[in-house]
């Protein structure tokens, strides 16, 4: 009982947590704001944070990255979507209606038409997903692949948007007539990619989301553990009040139950390891079987059996296989002699199929299976 109480307190402490889950949520939010707005991510309206006084300087050329586009997603969108003067006017590259003109391209200038850009993103882009670790990783991979994808007639890399063609290709000044068009450049030299800072912030957000999800899983496991430990204490206290006859053979029955449970868990663990192939997407397919992906796991064991899967294996091992046959009615016998003479295979640890318990004839397996099963299953959860 003392050991169970100790484990109960440990599980309760884990459930209470150390505030790490809140810290991870703050990290996710901060990283996403930095990616979107640049800087500390605290501006309500994004600004051009890079050095320069014209669109090319902030959006990039064939040989240099955009000073502001590399800092924030908002500036990158401005380079792709904002209209300009003259031949750079009436930009419909992002939306069906032309965006407002970004008249000034000086450092510190607000990005024009930002509220309209956000609104149109919500209506024309796919439904926004929740910021799970996998969603953020998928988004980061897709944007990185887009930057590496060859574009324009010259097959240039390091762009989002269309670098177009001709002598002005890659100069992102929005001048359609000169062949430059609206684009954003992420290069340190011609065809030499330098990924933008906001890609790094998206990666940080994905890592924080992964930690948050792991903590949530640990807390869910702690809740299940506390519930099992509470039941263990109740069963342990109840078992001390049972007559000696009812407890005979209990140790042997518990040992057999633990052995069976361990075997079931080993089989389930092996199936997770084998079918999961150390791959996140393969392991996710096995979630209904209780498998979960642990990127920090050993080689060949990254797809492992979750705590819920272990509990399911324990329950499978709990199913009774012995006792009175369905057609045997122990309660029909009214004397101790006829009760103990009922033919059949007694359950483990019992001398007879039926037993004279509390002046009544009862199935001998009742106490073993019903009163010990809960305690044994809880102990198994602690041992493995």
C-alpha positions in Angstrom: 0.0 0.0 0.0 2.8 2.4 0.9 4.5 1.8 -2.5 1.2 2.4 -4.3 0.8 5.7 -2.4 4.3 6.8 -3.4 3.5 6.1 -7.0 0.2 7.9 -6.7 1.9 11.0 -5.4 4.5 10.8 -8.2 1.8 10.6 -10.9 -0.1 13.5 -9.3 3.1 15.6 -9.4 3.5 14.8 -13.1 -0.1 15.7 -13.7 0.3 19.1 -11.9 3.3 19.8 -14.2 6.0 22.4 -13.9 4.4 25.0 -16.2 6.3 23.7 -19.2 3.1 23.3 -21.2 2.2 26.9 -20.8 5.8 27.9 -21.7 5.6 25.8 -24.9 2.3 27.4 -25.9 4.0 30.8 -25.5 6.9 29.7 -27.6 4.6 28.6 -30.4 2.8 31.9 -30.4 5.9 34.0 -30.2 7.7 32.1 -33.0 4.6 32.3 -35.3 4.3 36.1 -34.7 8.0 36.6 -35.4 7.6 34.6 -38.6 4.6 36.6 -39.7 5.6 40.1 -38.6 9.4 40.0 -38.2 11.4 41.5 -35.3 9.9 40.7 -31.9 6.6 39.9 -33.5 4.8 42.6 -31.5 3.7 45.0 -34.3 0.0 45.1 -35.0 0.7 46.3 -38.5 3.7 44.8 -40.2 6.5 47.0 -41.5 9.3 46.9 -44.0 12.1 46.1 -41.5 15.0 45.7 -44.0 17.3 48.4 -45.3 16.4 50.1 -48.6 14.3 52.7 -50.3 12.7 50.9 -53.2 10.8 47.7 -54.0 13.9 45.9 -55.4 15.9 46.5 -52.2 13.1 45.0 -50.0 12.0 42.3 -52.3 15.3 41.3 -54.0 17.2 41.0 -57.3 18.7 38.2 -59.3 21.9 38.3 -57.2 20.7 39.5 -53.7 18.0 38.6 -51.3 15.1 41.0 -50.4 16.1 42.9 -47.3 12.6 42.8 -45.8 11.3 39.6 -47.5 13.9 37.6 -45.7 12.7 38.9 -42.3 8.9 38.3 -42.4 6.1 36.5 -44.2 4.2 39.8 -44.3 6.9 41.6 -46.3 7.2 38.6 -48.6 3.4 38.8 -49.2 3.7 42.5 -49.9 6.4 41.8 -52.5 4.1 39.3 -54.2 0.8 41.1 -53.9 1.2 44.8 -53.6 0.5 47.1 -56.5 2.9 49.8 -57.5 3.0 52.8 -59.7 3.1 52.8 -63.5 3.6 49.4 -65.0 3.7 47.9 -61.5 0.1 48.9 -60.9 -3.1 46.8 -60.7 -1.4 43.7 -59.3 -3.8 40.8 -59.4 -1.2 38.1 -58.9 -2.6 37.1 -55.5 -6.3 38.0 -55.7 -8.9 38.6 -58.3 -9.1 42.3 -57.4 -6.0 44.5 -57.6 -4.4 45.3 -54.3 -3.7 48.8 -52.9 -0.6 50.5 -54.1 2.5 50.3 -51.8 3.6 53.9 -52.5 6.5 54.0 -50.1 9.3 51.4 -49.8 11.4 53.0 -47.1 12.6 51.2 -44.0 10.0 51.3 -41.3 7.1 52.0 -43.6 3.8 50.1 -42.8 2.8 47.5 -45.4 -0.2 49.0 -47.2 -3.5 47.3 -47.5 -2.6 44.7 -44.8 -6.1 44.3 -43.5 -7.4 43.7 -47.0 -4.6 41.2 -47.6 -5.5 39.3 -44.4 -9.2 39.2 -45.3 -8.5 37.9 -48.8 -6.1 35.3 -47.5 -8.9 33.9 -45.3 -11.4 33.8 -48.2 -9.2 32.5 -51.0 -6.7 30.3 -49.2 -7.6 26.7 -48.0 -9.2 26.3 -44.5 -6.6 27.2 -41.8 -5.6 24.1 -39.8 -4.7 24.1 -36.2 -1.0 24.7 -35.4 0.0 21.1 -34.6 3.6 20.0 -34.8 3.0 18.0 -38.0 1.0 20.8 -39.7 3.8 23.3 -39.0 6.5 20.8 -40.2 4.4 20.2 -43.4 4.1 24.0 -44.0 7.8 24.6 -43.5 8.7 21.7 -45.9 6.3 23.0 -48.5 7.6 26.6 -48.4 11.2 25.4 -48.5 10.5 23.3 -51.5 8.8 26.3 -53.2 11.9 28.3 -52.7 14.1 25.6 -54.3 11.7 25.0 -57.2 13.1 26.3 -60.6 11.0 29.2 -61.9 10.8 31.5 -64.9 12.2 30.8 -68.4 15.7 30.6 -67.0 14.8 28.0 -64.4 16.1 30.2 -61.5 15.9 29.0 -57.9 15.6 31.0 -54.7 12.3 32.7 -55.5 8.7 32.8 -54.5 6.7 34.3 -57.3 7.7 34.5 -61.0 11.1 35.9 -61.8 9.9 36.2 -65.5 12.5 36.5 -68.3 14.8 38.7 -70.2 17.6 41.0 -68.8 15.4 42.1 -65.9 14.5 38.6 -64.8 14.8 38.1 -61.1 14.6 41.8 -60.3 11.5 41.9 -58.1 10.4 45.5 -58.8 6.8 44.6 -59.9 7.3 46.2 -63.3 5.5 43.8 -65.7 6.4 45.6 -68.8 10.2 45.2 -68.2 9.8 41.5 -67.4 10.7 41.7 -63.8 7.2 41.1 -62.2 6.3 40.8 -58.5 8.4 38.3 -56.6 10.6 37.8 -53.5 14.2 36.6 -53.7 16.0 34.5 -51.1 19.6 34.2 -52.5 23.1 35.2 -51.5 24.2 35.0 -55.1 22.8 33.9 -58.4 21.1 30.5 -57.9 22.6 30.3 -54.4 19.8 30.0 -51.8 19.8 31.6 -48.4 16.7 30.5 -46.5 14.8 33.4 -44.9 14.7 34.0 -41.1 11.0 33.3 -41.0 11.6 29.7 -42.1 13.7 29.3 -38.9 10.9 30.7 -36.8 8.4 28.2 -38.3 10.8 25.4 -37.4 11.0 26.8 -33.8 7.2 26.8 -33.6 7.1 23.2 -34.9 9.6 22.1 -32.2 7.7 23.9 -29.4 4.4 22.3 -30.7 6.0 18.9 -30.6 7.1 19.4 -27.0 3.6 20.7 -26.0 2.0 17.6 -27.6 4.4 15.3 -25.8 3.6 16.9 -22.4 -0.1 16.6 -23.1 0.4 12.9 -23.8 2.4 12.5 -20.5 -0.4 14.2 -18.6 -3.0 12.0 -20.1 -0.9 9.0 -19.1 -0.6 10.4 -15.6 -4.4 10.7 -15.3 -4.8 7.1 -16.3 -2.2 6.1 -13.8 -3.8 7.9 -11.0 -7.2 6.3 -11.8 -5.5 2.8 -11.8 -3.6 3.5 -8.5 -6.8 4.7 -6.8 -8.5 1.4 -7.8 -5.4 -0.5 -6.6 -5.6 1.1 -3.2 -9.3 0.3 -2.9 -8.8 -3.3 -3.9 -5.8 -3.7 -1.6 -7.8 -2.4 1.4 -10.7 -4.6 0.5 -8.6 -7.7 0.1 -7.3 -7.5 3.7 -10.8 -8.1 4.9 -11.4 -11.3 3.0 -11.5 -14.8 4.8 -8.3 -16.9 4.5 -10.1 -19.4 2.1 -10.8 -16.6 -0.4 -7.1 -15.5 -0.5 -5.6 -18.9 -0.9 -3.6 -19.1 -4.1 -3.9 -15.4 -4.8 -0.2 -14.9 -5.2 0.0 -17.7 -7.7 -2.9 -16.2 -9.7 -1.5 -12.7 -9.6 1.9 -14.0 -10.9 0.3 -15.8 -13.7 -1.8 -12.8 -14.7 1.3 -10.5 -14.7 3.2 -13.0 -16.9 0.3 -13.1 -19.4 0.1 -9.3 -19.4 3.8 -8.9 -20.0 3.6 -11.3 -22.9 0.7 -9.4 -24.5 2.6 -6.1 -24.1 5.8 -7.6 -25.7 3.8 -8.9 -28.7 2.1 -5.5 -29.2 5.4 -3.6 -28.8 7.1 -5.8 -31.4 4.2 -5.2 -33.8 4.6 -1.4 -33.4 8.4 -1.6 -33.9 8.1 -3.8 -37.0 5.2 -2.1 -38.8 6.2 1.4 -37.8 9.6 1.2 -39.6 10.9 4.2 -37.5 8.7 6.4 -39.7 6.2 9.0 -38.4 3.6 8.5 -41.1 3.8 4.7 -40.8 3.5 4.8 -37.1 0.5 7.1 -37.2 -1.4 4.5 -39.2 -1.0 2.1 -36.2 -2.6 4.5 -33.6 -5.7 2.4 -33.4 -3.5 -0.5 -32.2 -2.0 1.7 -29.5 1.2 2.7 -31.2 2.8 6.1 -30.9 5.9 7.7 -32.5 8.8 8.8 -30.3 11.4 10.6 -32.4 13.9 10.2 -29.5 13.5 6.4 -29.3 16.2 3.9 -30.1 16.9 2.7 -33.6 14.2 0.3 -34.7 12.0 1.3 -31.7 10.8 4.8 -32.5 7.3 3.5 -33.2 6.5 2.1 -29.7 3.5 1.0 -27.6 1.8 3.9 -25.9 0.7 3.8 -22.2 -2.9 3.4 -23.5 -1.8 0.4 -25.6 -0.2 -1.2 -22.5 -3.4 -0.8 -20.5 -5.3 -2.4 -23.4 -2.9 -5.3 -23.4 -3.4 -5.7 -19.6 -7.2 -5.8 -20.1 -6.8 -8.5 -22.8 -4.7 -10.6 -20.4 -7.3 -10.2 -17.6 -10.0 -12.3 -19.4 -10.7 -15.4 -17.2 -10.1 -18.9 -18.7 -11.0 -21.1 -15.7 -13.8 -21.7 -13.3 -17.2 -23.4 -13.3 -18.6 -24.3 -16.6 -21.6 -22.2 -17.8 -24.0 -25.1 -17.2 -22.8 -25.5 -13.6 -25.1 -23.7 -11.1 -23.1 -23.5 -7.8 -25.9 -21.6 -6.1 -28.3 -24.6 -6.5 -26.4 -26.6 -3.9 -27.5 -26.0 -0.3 -24.9 -27.9 1.7 -21.2 -27.6 2.0 -20.6 -31.3 1.0 -22.6 -31.2 -2.2 -21.2 -27.7 -3.1 -17.5 -28.9 -2.8 -18.3 -32.1 -4.8 -19.3 -30.3 -8.0 -17.2 -31.8 -10.8 -15.0 -29.7 -13.1 -11.6 -28.0 -13.3 -11.0 -25.7 -10.3 -9.6 -22.2 -11.0 -5.9 -21.6 -10.2 -5.3 -21.6 -6.5 -8.7 -23.3 -5.6 -9.4 -26.8 -4.6 -12.9 -27.1 -5.9 -15.0 -25.7 -8.8 -17.6 -24.4 -6.2 -16.8 -23.2 -2.8 -18.8 -22.8 0.5 -18.4 -19.1 1.1 -20.4 -17.1 3.7 -22.8 -20.0 4.1 -23.6 -20.1 0.4 -22.3 -22.2 -2.5 -20.5 -19.9 -5.0 -18.3 -20.2 -8.1 -14.7 -20.4 -6.7 -13.4 -18.2 -9.5 -15.5 -15.2 -8.4 -13.1 -14.0 -5.8 -10.0 -14.7 -7.8 -11.3 -13.2 -11.0 -13.5 -10.3 -9.8 -11.6 -9.2 -6.6 -8.1 -9.8 -7.8 -8.3 -8.8 -11.4 -8.6 -5.1 -10.7 -5.7 -5.2 -8.3 -3.5 -7.3 -10.5 -4.2 -5.2 -13.6 -3.2 -2.0 -11.7 0.0 -3.6 -10.4 0.8 -4.7 -14.0 0.5 -1.0 -15.0 3.1 -0.1 -12.4 5.5 -2.8 -13.3 5.7 -2.3 -17.0 
